[in-house]
Amino acid sequence: MPSSHLRSLVLLLLALVASLVLGLLAYLSYEPPALTGPLSLAVTGAAVLVACVAVAVTRR
């Protein structure tokens, strides 16, 4: 698999994750459920995971 193809797939994945996170934040700001604390922790963990993957991909 060429590097440019892999980079495109990673960018697509990051765009999908970002849209999910933005949708979740919009939902939480509109109608906050009782799980706001755990969901915030999960979003923070996902953001850290995406950042680690981005660093790992760009170092190659």
All heavy atoms as TSV, in Angstrom:
chain	resi	resn	atom	element	x	y	z
A	1	MET	N	N	0.855	-1.175	0.000
A	1	MET	CA	C	0.000	0.000	0.000
A	1	MET	C	C	0.901	1.239	0.000
A	1	MET	O	O	1.740	1.393	0.875
A	1	MET	CB	C	-0.904	-0.021	1.233
A	1	MET	CG	C	-1.875	1.113	1.250
A	1	MET	SD	S	-2.989	1.199	2.681
A	1	MET	CE	C	-3.512	-0.454	2.930
A	2	PRO	N	N	0.726	2.123	-0.983
A	2	PRO	CA	C	1.553	3.337	-1.029
A	2	PRO	C	C	1.308	4.232	0.182
A	2	PRO	O	O	0.237	4.228	0.781
A	2	PRO	CB	C	1.102	4.035	-2.308
A	2	PRO	CG	C	0.351	3.019	-3.084
A	2	PRO	CD	C	-0.150	2.010	-2.123
A	3	SER	N	N	2.322	4.999	0.492
A	3	SER	CA	C	2.242	5.877	1.659
A	3	SER	C	C	1.159	6.931	1.500
A	3	SER	O	O	0.483	7.277	2.461
A	3	SER	CB	C	3.600	6.539	1.883
A	3	SER	OG	O	3.529	7.432	2.955
A	4	SER	N	N	0.985	7.449	0.285
A	4	SER	CA	C	-0.036	8.478	0.074
A	4	SER	C	C	-1.443	7.902	0.279
A	4	SER	O	O	-2.333	8.589	0.774
A	4	SER	CB	C	0.092	9.077	-1.318
A	4	SER	OG	O	-0.131	8.086	-2.300
A	5	HIS	N	N	-1.630	6.635	-0.089
A	5	HIS	CA	C	-2.934	5.994	0.112
A	5	HIS	C	C	-3.212	5.805	1.601
A	5	HIS	O	O	-4.324	6.051	2.063
A	5	HIS	CB	C	-2.962	4.656	-0.619
A	5	HIS	CG	C	-4.290	3.970	-0.589
A	5	HIS	ND1	N	-5.398	4.503	-1.210
A	5	HIS	CD2	C	-4.688	2.821	-0.003
A	5	HIS	CE1	C	-6.430	3.698	-1.006
A	5	HIS	NE2	N	-6.020	2.671	-0.273
A	6	LEU	N	N	-2.207	5.393	2.335
A	6	LEU	CA	C	-2.354	5.225	3.778
A	6	LEU	C	C	-2.635	6.561	4.450
A	6	LEU	O	O	-3.491	6.658	5.330
A	6	LEU	CB	C	-1.094	4.587	4.360
A	6	LEU	CG	C	-1.095	4.355	5.864
A	6	LEU	CD1	C	-2.192	3.386	6.242
A	6	LEU	CD2	C	0.259	3.839	6.311
A	7	ARG	N	N	-1.940	7.587	4.016
A	7	ARG	CA	C	-2.155	8.923	4.583
A	7	ARG	C	C	-3.580	9.399	4.311
A	7	ARG	O	O	-4.221	9.996	5.180
A	7	ARG	CB	C	-1.144	9.905	4.009
A	7	ARG	CG	C	-1.235	11.278	4.658
A	7	ARG	CD	C	-0.094	12.174	4.254
A	7	ARG	NE	N	1.129	11.632	4.842
A	7	ARG	CZ	C	2.304	11.638	4.239
A	7	ARG	NH1	N	2.429	12.143	3.044
A	7	ARG	NH2	N	3.363	11.132	4.831
A	8	SER	N	N	-4.098	9.103	3.137
A	8	SER	CA	C	-5.477	9.484	2.812
A	8	SER	C	C	-6.475	8.751	3.702
A	8	SER	O	O	-7.454	9.346	4.166
A	8	SER	CB	C	-5.787	9.179	1.345
A	8	SER	OG	O	-4.957	9.924	0.504
A	9	LEU	N	N	-6.219	7.473	3.951
A	9	LEU	CA	C	-7.111	6.713	4.818
A	9	LEU	C	C	-7.070	7.230	6.252
A	9	LEU	O	O	-8.107	7.312	6.917
A	9	LEU	CB	C	-6.741	5.233	4.785
A	9	LEU	CG	C	-7.079	4.496	3.503
A	9	LEU	CD1	C	-6.547	3.070	3.559
A	9	LEU	CD2	C	-8.559	4.506	3.244
A	10	VAL	N	N	-5.886	7.588	6.724
A	10	VAL	CA	C	-5.770	8.123	8.079
A	10	VAL	C	C	-6.488	9.465	8.182
A	10	VAL	O	O	-7.189	9.737	9.160
A	10	VAL	CB	C	-4.289	8.251	8.491
A	10	VAL	CG1	C	-4.135	9.050	9.772
A	10	VAL	CG2	C	-3.669	6.874	8.654
A	11	LEU	N	N	-6.352	10.310	7.177
A	11	LEU	CA	C	-7.049	11.596	7.191
A	11	LEU	C	C	-8.562	11.405	7.157
A	11	LEU	O	O	-9.300	12.124	7.831
A	11	LEU	CB	C	-6.593	12.462	6.024
A	11	LEU	CG	C	-5.185	13.030	6.148
A	11	LEU	CD1	C	-4.807	13.770	4.876
A	11	LEU	CD2	C	-5.064	13.929	7.352
A	12	LEU	N	N	-9.025	10.428	6.393
A	12	LEU	CA	C	-10.458	10.132	6.358
A	12	LEU	C	C	-10.936	9.651	7.721
A	12	LEU	O	O	-11.990	10.077	8.211
A	12	LEU	CB	C	-10.756	9.088	5.293
A	12	LEU	CG	C	-12.207	8.625	5.193
A	12	LEU	CD1	C	-13.104	9.780	4.784
A	12	LEU	CD2	C	-12.323	7.477	4.219
A	13	LEU	N	N	-10.164	8.782	8.346
A	13	LEU	CA	C	-10.524	8.295	9.678
A	13	LEU	C	C	-10.563	9.434	10.688
A	13	LEU	O	O	-11.486	9.520	11.500
A	13	LEU	CB	C	-9.534	7.228	10.125
A	13	LEU	CG	C	-9.742	6.658	11.520
A	13	LEU	CD1	C	-11.073	5.924	11.582
A	13	LEU	CD2	C	-8.606	5.745	11.894
A	14	LEU	N	N	-9.583	10.312	10.635
A	14	LEU	CA	C	-9.573	11.453	11.549
A	14	LEU	C	C	-10.766	12.372	11.312
A	14	LEU	O	O	-11.351	12.892	12.260
A	14	LEU	CB	C	-8.268	12.228	11.421
A	14	LEU	CG	C	-7.035	11.546	11.995
A	14	LEU	CD1	C	-5.786	12.365	11.690
A	14	LEU	CD2	C	-7.171	11.317	13.477
A	15	ALA	N	N	-11.145	12.561	10.058
A	15	ALA	CA	C	-12.309	13.390	9.755
A	15	ALA	C	C	-13.589	12.757	10.300
A	15	ALA	O	O	-14.448	13.453	10.851
A	15	ALA	CB	C	-12.419	13.607	8.251
A	16	LEU	N	N	-13.697	11.432	10.178
A	16	LEU	CA	C	-14.877	10.750	10.710
A	16	LEU	C	C	-14.941	10.839	12.232
A	16	LEU	O	O	-16.003	11.092	12.802
A	16	LEU	CB	C	-14.877	9.284	10.265
A	16	LEU	CG	C	-15.155	9.033	8.795
A	16	LEU	CD1	C	-14.935	7.563	8.470
A	16	LEU	CD2	C	-16.544	9.468	8.428
A	17	VAL	N	N	-13.807	10.634	12.880
A	17	VAL	CA	C	-13.781	10.729	14.343
A	17	VAL	C	C	-14.106	12.154	14.785
A	17	VAL	O	O	-14.865	12.357	15.737
A	17	VAL	CB	C	-12.414	10.264	14.890
A	17	VAL	CG1	C	-12.262	10.602	16.362
A	17	VAL	CG2	C	-12.250	8.774	14.677
A	18	ALA	N	N	-13.557	13.135	14.095
A	18	ALA	CA	C	-13.823	14.529	14.449
A	18	ALA	C	C	-15.305	14.854	14.286
A	18	ALA	O	O	-15.889	15.543	15.135
A	18	ALA	CB	C	-12.980	15.461	13.594
A	19	SER	N	N	-15.926	14.347	13.229
A	19	SER	CA	C	-17.355	14.625	13.048
A	19	SER	C	C	-18.195	13.946	14.134
A	19	SER	O	O	-19.181	14.511	14.601
A	19	SER	CB	C	-17.814	14.189	11.657
A	19	SER	OG	O	-17.717	12.788	11.522
A	20	LEU	N	N	-17.795	12.741	14.547
A	20	LEU	CA	C	-18.511	12.088	15.643
A	20	LEU	C	C	-18.367	12.859	16.950
A	20	LEU	O	O	-19.330	13.020	17.704
A	20	LEU	CB	C	-18.000	10.657	15.826
A	20	LEU	CG	C	-18.451	9.654	14.775
A	20	LEU	CD1	C	-17.713	8.332	14.975
A	20	LEU	CD2	C	-19.938	9.444	14.844
A	21	VAL	N	N	-17.162	13.334	17.225
A	21	VAL	CA	C	-16.928	14.103	18.457
A	21	VAL	C	C	-17.717	15.403	18.421
A	21	VAL	O	O	-18.344	15.784	19.421
A	21	VAL	CB	C	-15.429	14.358	18.660
A	21	VAL	CG1	C	-15.180	15.365	19.767
A	21	VAL	CG2	C	-14.711	13.051	18.985
A	22	LEU	N	N	-17.727	16.080	17.288
A	22	LEU	CA	C	-18.485	17.332	17.185
A	22	LEU	C	C	-19.981	17.076	17.324
A	22	LEU	O	O	-20.692	17.865	17.954
A	22	LEU	CB	C	-18.179	18.031	15.865
A	22	LEU	CG	C	-16.784	18.637	15.771
A	22	LEU	CD1	C	-16.555	19.191	14.373
A	22	LEU	CD2	C	-16.575	19.692	16.820
A	23	GLY	N	N	-20.461	15.984	16.760
A	23	GLY	CA	C	-21.870	15.635	16.923
A	23	GLY	C	C	-22.214	15.336	18.367
A	23	GLY	O	O	-23.262	15.742	18.872
A	24	LEU	N	N	-21.324	14.637	19.056
A	24	LEU	CA	C	-21.539	14.344	20.467
A	24	LEU	C	C	-21.547	15.627	21.289
A	24	LEU	O	O	-22.397	15.802	22.162
A	24	LEU	CB	C	-20.454	13.402	20.982
A	24	LEU	CG	C	-20.501	13.085	22.473
A	24	LEU	CD1	C	-21.736	12.264	22.800
A	24	LEU	CD2	C	-19.239	12.373	22.896
A	25	LEU	N	N	-20.619	16.532	21.007
A	25	LEU	CA	C	-20.587	17.794	21.739
A	25	LEU	C	C	-21.840	18.623	21.479
A	25	LEU	O	O	-22.365	19.265	22.392
A	25	LEU	CB	C	-19.334	18.582	21.372
A	25	LEU	CG	C	-18.019	17.988	21.873
A	25	LEU	CD1	C	-16.845	18.806	21.336
A	25	LEU	CD2	C	-17.987	17.917	23.378
A	26	ALA	N	N	-22.316	18.603	20.250
A	26	ALA	CA	C	-23.556	19.326	19.943
A	26	ALA	C	C	-24.727	18.714	20.697
A	26	ALA	O	O	-25.567	19.434	21.237
A	26	ALA	CB	C	-23.812	19.291	18.437
A	27	TYR	N	N	-24.782	17.397	20.773
A	27	TYR	CA	C	-25.852	16.733	21.517
A	27	TYR	C	C	-25.775	17.063	22.999
A	27	TYR	O	O	-26.791	17.353	23.631
A	27	TYR	CB	C	-25.782	15.224	21.307
A	27	TYR	CG	C	-26.747	14.473	22.196
A	27	TYR	CD1	C	-28.108	14.490	21.927
A	27	TYR	CD2	C	-26.296	13.778	23.307
A	27	TYR	CE1	C	-29.004	13.822	22.742
A	27	TYR	CE2	C	-27.179	13.102	24.128
A	27	TYR	CZ	C	-28.525	13.123	23.847
A	27	TYR	OH	O	-29.400	12.473	24.662
A	28	LEU	N	N	-24.575	17.009	23.555
A	28	LEU	CA	C	-24.420	17.302	24.976
A	28	LEU	C	C	-24.773	18.745	25.304
A	28	LEU	O	O	-25.284	19.032	26.382
A	28	LEU	CB	C	-22.991	16.989	25.431
A	28	LEU	CG	C	-22.625	15.515	25.511
A	28	LEU	CD1	C	-21.164	15.368	25.897
A	28	LEU	CD2	C	-23.514	14.785	26.491
A	29	SER	N	N	-24.496	19.665	24.395
A	29	SER	CA	C	-24.835	21.061	24.671
A	29	SER	C	C	-26.335	21.313	24.494
A	29	SER	O	O	-26.888	22.220	25.110
A	29	SER	CB	C	-24.038	21.989	23.761
A	29	SER	OG	O	-24.436	21.820	22.423
A	30	TYR	N	N	-27.008	20.504	23.680
A	30	TYR	CA	C	-28.434	20.697	23.447
A	30	TYR	C	C	-29.271	20.053	24.551
A	30	TYR	O	O	-30.170	20.665	25.104
A	30	TYR	CB	C	-28.825	20.113	22.086
A	30	TYR	CG	C	-30.290	20.230	21.775
A	30	TYR	CD1	C	-30.872	21.472	21.523
A	30	TYR	CD2	C	-31.100	19.106	21.735
A	30	TYR	CE1	C	-32.220	21.574	21.248
A	30	TYR	CE2	C	-32.441	19.208	21.455
A	30	TYR	CZ	C	-32.995	20.444	21.214
A	30	TYR	OH	O	-34.324	20.535	20.936
A	31	GLU	N	N	-28.979	18.804	24.868
A	31	GLU	CA	C	-29.763	18.074	25.856
A	31	GLU	C	C	-28.821	17.173	26.661
A	31	GLU	O	O	-28.589	16.031	26.296
A	31	GLU	CB	C	-30.815	17.225	25.151
A	31	GLU	CG	C	-31.764	16.564	26.100
A	31	GLU	CD	C	-32.843	15.815	25.350
A	31	GLU	OE1	O	-33.183	16.186	24.227
A	31	GLU	OE2	O	-33.345	14.840	25.915
A	32	PRO	N	N	-28.265	17.683	27.751
A	32	PRO	CA	C	-27.270	16.896	28.478
A	32	PRO	C	C	-27.874	15.690	29.193
A	32	PRO	O	O	-28.797	15.840	29.991
A	32	PRO	CB	C	-26.684	17.879	29.492
A	32	PRO	CG	C	-27.683	18.974	29.597
A	32	PRO	CD	C	-28.453	19.007	28.310
A	33	PRO	N	N	-27.379	14.497	28.898
A	33	PRO	CA	C	-27.887	13.307	29.587
A	33	PRO	C	C	-27.220	13.141	30.951
A	33	PRO	O	O	-26.355	13.910	31.336
A	33	PRO	CB	C	-27.482	12.166	28.653
A	33	PRO	CG	C	-26.244	12.665	28.011
A	33	PRO	CD	C	-26.435	14.165	27.854
A	34	ALA	N	N	-27.628	12.118	31.667
A	34	ALA	CA	C	-27.061	11.858	32.993
A	34	ALA	C	C	-25.631	11.329	32.897
A	34	ALA	O	O	-24.923	11.311	33.887
A	34	ALA	CB	C	-27.935	10.848	33.729
A	35	LEU	N	N	-25.213	10.919	31.711
A	35	LEU	CA	C	-23.877	10.349	31.541
A	35	LEU	C	C	-22.854	11.375	31.056
A	35	LEU	O	O	-21.881	11.021	30.413
A	35	LEU	CB	C	-23.935	9.185	30.543
A	35	LEU	CG	C	-24.774	7.993	30.966
A	35	LEU	CD1	C	-24.859	6.987	29.832
A	35	LEU	CD2	C	-24.191	7.352	32.197
A	36	THR	N	N	-23.054	12.633	31.354
A	36	THR	CA	C	-22.160	13.672	30.859
A	36	THR	C	C	-20.730	13.455	31.329
A	36	THR	O	O	-19.790	13.596	30.545
A	36	THR	CB	C	-22.651	15.060	31.319
A	36	THR	OG1	O	-23.970	15.247	30.851
A	36	THR	CG2	C	-21.767	16.151	30.770
A	37	GLY	N	N	-20.532	13.091	32.575
A	37	GLY	CA	C	-19.179	12.866	33.100
A	37	GLY	C	C	-18.455	11.735	32.389
A	37	GLY	O	O	-17.359	11.936	31.854
A	38	PRO	N	N	-19.048	10.533	32.338
A	38	PRO	CA	C	-18.386	9.436	31.631
A	38	PRO	C	C	-18.198	9.698	30.138
A	38	PRO	O	O	-17.188	9.318	29.562
A	38	PRO	CB	C	-19.318	8.245	31.851
A	38	PRO	CG	C	-20.037	8.568	33.108
A	38	PRO	CD	C	-20.199	10.059	33.109
A	39	LEU	N	N	-19.168	10.361	29.504
A	39	LEU	CA	C	-19.012	10.665	28.085
A	39	LEU	C	C	-17.890	11.659	27.851
A	39	LEU	O	O	-17.137	11.547	26.882
A	39	LEU	CB	C	-20.322	11.202	27.506
A	39	LEU	CG	C	-21.419	10.163	27.295
A	39	LEU	CD1	C	-22.683	10.842	26.789
A	39	LEU	CD2	C	-20.976	9.099	26.335
A	40	SER	N	N	-17.752	12.628	28.735
A	40	SER	CA	C	-16.649	13.587	28.604
A	40	SER	C	C	-15.306	12.886	28.759
A	40	SER	O	O	-14.350	13.183	28.036
A	40	SER	CB	C	-16.779	14.694	29.645
A	40	SER	OG	O	-17.964	15.411	29.446
A	41	LEU	N	N	-15.240	11.957	29.676
A	41	LEU	CA	C	-14.009	11.191	29.862
A	41	LEU	C	C	-13.710	10.343	28.626
A	41	LEU	O	O	-12.561	10.251	28.183
A	41	LEU	CB	C	-14.132	10.301	31.094
A	41	LEU	CG	C	-12.915	9.463	31.446
A	41	LEU	CD1	C	-11.721	10.359	31.745
A	41	LEU	CD2	C	-13.215	8.582	32.628
A	42	ALA	N	N	-14.728	9.743	28.045
A	42	ALA	CA	C	-14.531	8.937	26.845
A	42	ALA	C	C	-14.076	9.791	25.667
A	42	ALA	O	O	-13.197	9.395	24.894
A	42	ALA	CB	C	-15.824	8.212	26.489
A	43	VAL	N	N	-14.649	10.981	25.524
A	43	VAL	CA	C	-14.238	11.880	24.440
A	43	VAL	C	C	-12.797	12.328	24.639
A	43	VAL	O	O	-12.014	12.388	23.687
A	43	VAL	CB	C	-15.200	13.090	24.358
A	43	VAL	CG1	C	-14.649	14.164	23.445
A	43	VAL	CG2	C	-16.562	12.633	23.890
A	44	THR	N	N	-12.419	12.624	25.868
A	44	THR	CA	C	-11.047	13.018	26.149
A	44	THR	C	C	-10.086	11.876	25.827
A	44	THR	O	O	-9.035	12.089	25.219
A	44	THR	CB	C	-10.901	13.434	27.624
A	44	THR	OG1	O	-11.823	14.487	27.894
A	44	THR	CG2	C	-9.497	13.888	27.929
A	45	GLY	N	N	-10.445	10.663	26.212
A	45	GLY	CA	C	-9.612	9.512	25.896
A	45	GLY	C	C	-9.481	9.287	24.405
A	45	GLY	O	O	-8.397	8.965	23.901
A	46	ALA	N	N	-10.574	9.462	23.677
A	46	ALA	CA	C	-10.524	9.309	22.224
A	46	ALA	C	C	-9.646	10.380	21.586
A	46	ALA	O	O	-8.902	10.096	20.642
A	46	ALA	CB	C	-11.937	9.366	21.653
A	47	ALA	N	N	-9.713	11.594	22.102
A	47	ALA	CA	C	-8.882	12.665	21.562
A	47	ALA	C	C	-7.400	12.381	21.796
A	47	ALA	O	O	-6.563	12.610	20.907
A	47	ALA	CB	C	-9.273	13.998	22.189
A	48	VAL	N	N	-7.072	11.871	22.969
A	48	VAL	CA	C	-5.681	11.519	23.252
A	48	VAL	C	C	-5.232	10.374	22.351
A	48	VAL	O	O	-4.112	10.387	21.818
A	48	VAL	CB	C	-5.509	11.158	24.745
A	48	VAL	CG1	C	-4.152	10.542	25.016
A	48	VAL	CG2	C	-5.723	12.390	25.609
A	49	LEU	N	N	-6.095	9.388	22.139
A	49	LEU	CA	C	-5.756	8.273	21.260
A	49	LEU	C	C	-5.517	8.743	19.831
A	49	LEU	O	O	-4.548	8.340	19.186
A	49	LEU	CB	C	-6.873	7.232	21.303
A	49	LEU	CG	C	-6.676	6.006	20.430
A	49	LEU	CD1	C	-5.463	5.215	20.891
A	49	LEU	CD2	C	-7.912	5.139	20.450
A	50	VAL	N	N	-6.372	9.616	19.325
A	50	VAL	CA	C	-6.204	10.143	17.965
A	50	VAL	C	C	-4.913	10.945	17.875
A	50	VAL	O	O	-4.185	10.842	16.866
A	50	VAL	CB	C	-7.422	10.992	17.561
A	50	VAL	CG1	C	-7.154	11.778	16.298
A	50	VAL	CG2	C	-8.633	10.092	17.375
A	51	ALA	N	N	-4.611	11.724	18.889
A	51	ALA	CA	C	-3.360	12.488	18.864
A	51	ALA	C	C	-2.145	11.570	18.860
A	51	ALA	O	O	-1.175	11.817	18.127
A	51	ALA	CB	C	-3.311	13.429	20.068
A	52	CYS	N	N	-2.183	10.508	19.633
A	52	CYS	CA	C	-1.058	9.551	19.654
A	52	CYS	C	C	-0.903	8.856	18.302
A	52	CYS	O	O	0.220	8.675	17.822
A	52	CYS	CB	C	-1.261	8.522	20.751
A	52	CYS	SG	S	-1.107	9.179	22.414
A	53	VAL	N	N	-2.004	8.481	17.688
A	53	VAL	CA	C	-1.935	7.854	16.378
A	53	VAL	C	C	-1.400	8.832	15.348
A	53	VAL	O	O	-0.574	8.473	14.495
A	53	VAL	CB	C	-3.329	7.318	15.967
A	53	VAL	CG1	C	-3.358	6.912	14.506
A	53	VAL	CG2	C	-3.720	6.151	16.853
A	54	ALA	N	N	-1.816	10.078	15.422
A	54	ALA	CA	C	-1.331	11.078	14.472
A	54	ALA	C	C	0.174	11.286	14.620
A	54	ALA	O	O	0.896	11.402	13.628
A	54	ALA	CB	C	-2.066	12.399	14.678
A	55	VAL	N	N	0.655	11.326	15.846
A	55	VAL	CA	C	2.094	11.472	16.069
A	55	VAL	C	C	2.837	10.253	15.529
A	55	VAL	O	O	3.880	10.387	14.894
A	55	VAL	CB	C	2.398	11.703	17.570
A	55	VAL	CG1	C	3.871	11.554	17.854
A	55	VAL	CG2	C	1.889	13.066	17.997
A	56	ALA	N	N	2.303	9.071	15.777
A	56	ALA	CA	C	2.958	7.855	15.307
A	56	ALA	C	C	3.000	7.795	13.770
A	56	ALA	O	O	3.990	7.361	13.183
A	56	ALA	CB	C	2.242	6.634	15.863
A	57	VAL	N	N	1.941	8.246	13.135
A	57	VAL	CA	C	1.894	8.211	11.668
A	57	VAL	C	C	2.830	9.251	11.067
A	57	VAL	O	O	3.516	8.985	10.077
A	57	VAL	CB	C	0.442	8.407	11.178
A	57	VAL	CG1	C	0.386	8.668	9.693
A	57	VAL	CG2	C	-0.388	7.182	11.541
A	58	THR	N	N	2.890	10.417	11.648
A	58	THR	CA	C	3.735	11.470	11.069
A	58	THR	C	C	5.215	11.242	11.338
A	58	THR	O	O	6.047	11.791	10.610
A	58	THR	CB	C	3.337	12.857	11.610
A	58	THR	OG1	O	3.409	12.851	13.041
A	58	THR	CG2	C	1.943	13.231	11.171
A	59	ARG	N	N	5.575	10.453	12.325
A	59	ARG	CA	C	6.994	10.164	12.583
A	59	ARG	C	C	7.592	9.210	11.576
A	59	ARG	O	O	8.784	9.185	11.407
A	59	ARG	CB	C	7.164	9.576	13.978
A	59	ARG	CG	C	7.144	10.611	15.039
A	59	ARG	CD	C	7.674	10.035	16.301
A	59	ARG	NE	N	8.024	11.115	17.204
A	59	ARG	CZ	C	8.443	10.928	18.418
A	59	ARG	NH1	N	8.579	9.715	18.896
A	59	ARG	NH2	N	8.736	11.950	19.172
A	60	ARG	N	N	6.760	8.418	10.928
A	60	ARG	CA	C	7.266	7.442	9.959
A	60	ARG	C	C	7.766	8.116	8.781
A	60	ARG	O	O	8.037	8.653	8.045
A	60	ARG	CB	C	6.198	6.460	9.574
A	60	ARG	CG	C	5.761	5.643	10.757
A	60	ARG	CD	C	4.841	4.578	10.334
A	60	ARG	NE	N	5.621	3.354	10.393
A	60	ARG	CZ	C	5.336	2.239	9.800
A	60	ARG	NH1	N	4.290	2.177	9.044
A	60	ARG	NH2	N	6.058	1.185	9.944
